[in-house]
Amino acid sequence: MSDIDTWAHLYGRVALSEPKKAADLLEKAGWKFRKAGFDEFDARGLEYEIYIEGSLPVLIHGPALDPLATAKKLEVVFRDAGIRYLFELYDSNRNLLSVITDEK
C-alpha cells in the first residue's frame, strides 16, 4: 500500500445540520463509520480515510487513492437523498483536479 501522504485529497461539504446525519446516510449505503470525537465521525478503508465534522454545512474530507471514485460514491448517496453537496478533489501536490457539485 502506498504512503498516505502521497494520496490525493477530497474536501467537501453537504447541506446538513450535524455530522451524525451524514454518517447515518452513508452507513445506510454501506459505509462503516465510527464516532471519532464529540461530534465527529470517520471511515477508513483500504483506499480512503474520510472524516465528517462541523455543521451547516457538514464538512467531509480526507485522503483517498482515487478521490474521483470516492467522491462519486459520496455523490450518489447525497444526490439520492436530495442533499446539496460540493466536493473538491486535489492531487498530492494540492492542485485542484475536479469539482463535483449540484450547486449552480
RATARA-V554825 format. One record per residue. RES is the residue in three letters. SS is DSSP state (h for helix, s for strand, l for the rest). OMEGA is omega in radians with two decimals (none if undefined). D_LAST is the distance of its C-alpha to the last C-alpha in Angstrom with 1 decimal. Layout:
[[RES SS OMEGA D_LAST] [RES SS OMEGA D_LAST]]
This chain:
[[MET l -3.13 37.5] [SER l 3.12 35.9] [ASP l -3.06 35.8] [ILE h 3.13 32.7] [ASP h 3.13 32.4] [THR h -3.12 31.7] [TRP l 2.99 28.8] [ALA s -3.09 25.1] [HIS s 3.10 22.9] [LEU s 3.05 19.8] [TYR s -3.12 18.0] [GLY s 3.08 15.4] [ARG s 3.07 14.6] [VAL s -3.06 14.3] [ALA l 3.08 14.3] [LEU l -3.06 18.0] [SER l -3.13 20.9] [GLU l -3.11 23.3] [PRO h -3.12 23.8] [LYS h 3.12 26.2] [LYS h 3.10 23.7] [ALA h 3.13 21.7] [ALA h 3.12 25.0] [ASP h 3.10 26.3] [LEU h -3.12 23.4] [LEU h 3.10 23.9] [GLU h 3.08 27.6] [LYS h 3.13 27.4] [ALA l 3.05 25.8] [GLY l 3.08 28.7] [TRP l 3.11 27.8] [LYS l 3.14 30.6] [PHE l 3.02 29.9] [ARG s 3.08 32.5] [LYS s -3.05 32.6] [ALA l -3.13 32.7] [GLY l -3.12 33.2] [PHE l -3.12 33.1] [ASP l 3.12 29.5] [GLU l 3.13 28.4] [PHE s 3.02 28.4] [ASP s 3.08 28.6] [ALA s 3.14 28.9] [ARG s 3.09 30.9] [GLY l 3.12 31.4] [LEU l -3.05 33.0] [GLU l -3.13 29.8] [TYR s 2.89 27.7] [GLU s -3.07 28.0] [ILE s 3.13 25.1] [TYR s 3.13 25.2] [ILE s -3.11 23.5] [GLU s 3.06 24.0] [GLY l 3.12 22.9] [SER l 3.12 21.3] [LEU l 0.12 18.2] [PRO l 2.97 16.6] [VAL s -3.14 18.8] [LEU s 3.09 19.0] [ILE s -3.07 19.7] [HIS s 3.05 21.3] [GLY s 3.12 24.3] [PRO s 3.11 26.0] [ALA s 3.06 25.8] [LEU l 3.10 27.8] [ASP l -3.06 24.9] [PRO h 3.12 21.7] [LEU h 3.12 19.7] [ALA h 3.13 21.9] [THR h 3.13 21.7] [ALA h 3.13 17.9] [LYS h 3.09 17.8] [LYS h 3.10 20.4] [LEU h -3.11 18.5] [GLU h -3.12 15.3] [VAL h -3.11 17.5] [VAL h -3.06 19.0] [PHE h 3.08 16.0] [ARG h -3.11 14.1] [ASP h 3.11 17.5] [ALA l -3.14 18.0] [GLY l -3.12 14.9] [ILE l 3.11 14.0] [ARG l -3.07 10.5] [TYR s 2.99 10.8] [LEU s 3.09 10.3] [PHE s 3.05 13.3] [GLU s -3.09 14.6] [LEU s -3.10 17.7] [TYR s 3.04 20.6] [ASP l -3.06 24.0] [SER l 3.07 27.2] [ASN l 3.11 27.4] [ARG l 3.04 24.1] [ASN l 3.12 22.3] [LEU s 3.13 18.6] [LEU s -3.03 18.6] [SER s 3.03 15.2] [VAL s 3.11 11.8] [ILE s -3.05 11.0] [THR s 2.95 8.0] [ASP l -3.13 6.5] [GLU l -3.13 3.8] [LYS l none 0.0]]
